[in-house]
């Protein structure tokens, strides 16, 4: 485990969510004016958020999507149908409000913060961008580690700071998302390293790779694993060798959210890879994570097993940007507000089940 | 088919949704700044809503849940663990804002209209209740038809009027829901009649029937089918013999929404039974329906086949009240607003896929 003092103090702050509190919340659900368990998974969500916040009056009114952008040296291997310049172009699009995440965040009433975690191309000057680049893109992990250990620590602690700031500013629900041409390749490499599964079974088409592109992607991942796997001694080294700056930042967000007792919605495949890394640092992080949606990427399912979460939505989305996390916010809000806002059988004078019919 | 002039004119107004328009919307999706089809089912939703509204600028800003309450004579057979008085008590709870649907409608920014379609017990005077009772509960369909043909027509046309009024007032997305102790029994009887499946395979625990209650429920449905099936000559007679007033009203809502070219979210099992009835009147109604969520009731799946829709959400909910329909509203809004609000590759100066990397 790392000896970095910032990382150590972050990890030292993480505690388990109280299982006894979840049981108490479950009992409270039975008093609300609905048949027992009839709100299904909404009840589990509310019970866990209550336990995370340690109160029977939890709130997720203020929610924020943290969207980290970065570039990937592995693009030199021809793993993506889009040119690398698209990362910076899409960041500009986010800042102008023209991307899917802008629209969906607005629809669900979530704040959206765009963070440059390490984009390679120049991003036109624009309001609202948080510039926290670790470097201008990672190295090509087919030939060398994607980043240094110091850069990996910097990415994680930067992400944790973003989570901490959001909580300090009053957010009680976070969502993580990403933009980075080539980052499904990094996420697939991490998934193979985390699970031991062969590259072929955890590598998908990403943003729409054709057959030739997919073969290059798998080959790049296999070469990277052959080069780095023997040297990987833990999650920090794994991130450094195979990850990306936005993946490190999202991993840090998960750790930061857990350290500050805040629920966090994990977006799709790449965000779940970051979540799975965070769980390697401390398995108690699982208690704070909610899987927002099921990605169509084949590597997503084994990552969901690692974070111990079942997706809330399954809408065949594969866009990233935090769009799935944003779309799950109303589900979490509905769950929490039903728990706090519904009448009880007693307060509403509604007969409980099996009461004698009058 | 019925000879009632109100029903005839309602049915005469229903037209197919233009498949060519859906194709045009699909082409438009390819111009938006996202990988092709990466918004998954959101794209299908937006394309169909655009075609329903006949515009590339569809809107579902204003959405309304229509919640119909009514009582069921079959409760005399001991088919439900809650006393029948709970229907009226829950209507009072809706009017005070203490039920799950109140909370969820507020979370998603939907209007909520509560309609007394035929509650047996007195509902305390309260603001906001629309009183449109067809009668004070249906008859026990184990011994006679649940209602007359005239009552069935009245329920349908009342529901259609509610849909029409919502559209006239500016709503572009409707959701249907229900409250009625005993109405899973009616919905299961209708499902058996619609599909030819045996009662045992389409009858579930509803709000939480125990084993003895479930046996009484199945027996009641089997006796009702034996009594009425030979006389059923179409959907109107099926509704009259085996249905309920809220089911007839929801069926009318589906017909009214289609007649007024408005998208409609069908809630769970009981609402889908109403939707399936509407599809018997005119199969083109399918084009206007969206299945909000997958119910845990075993009869839901065959009904979904009849309305030709796959549920958007699967959260193990089984509450009714329109809670599933309400929870799906942000999904439809996100779909539609992404379609209308996203930048195009050209407008945002984002390189399309396979463009040469600079």
Interface residues (C-beta under 8 A of the other chain):
Chain A: X32 X33 X34 X35 X36 X38 X39 X40 X41 X42 X75 X81 X82 X83 X84 X85 X86 X89 X90 X92 X93 X96 X98 X99 X100 X102 X103 X104 X106 X107 X108 X207 X208 X296 X312 X313 X314 X315 X316 X317 X318 X319 X323 X326 X327 X330 X331 X333 X334 X337 X338 X341 X342 X343 X347 X348 X349 X350 X351 X353 X354 X355 X356 X357 X358
Chain B: X32 X33 X34 X35 X36 X38 X39 X40 X41 X42 X75 X81 X82 X83 X84 X85 X86 X89 X90 X92 X93 X96 X98 X99 X100 X102 X103 X104 X106 X107 X108 X207 X208 X296 X312 X313 X314 X315 X316 X317 X318 X319 X323 X326 X327 X330 X331 X333 X334 X337 X338 X341 X342 X343 X347 X348 X349 X350 X351 X353 X354 X355 X356 X357 X358
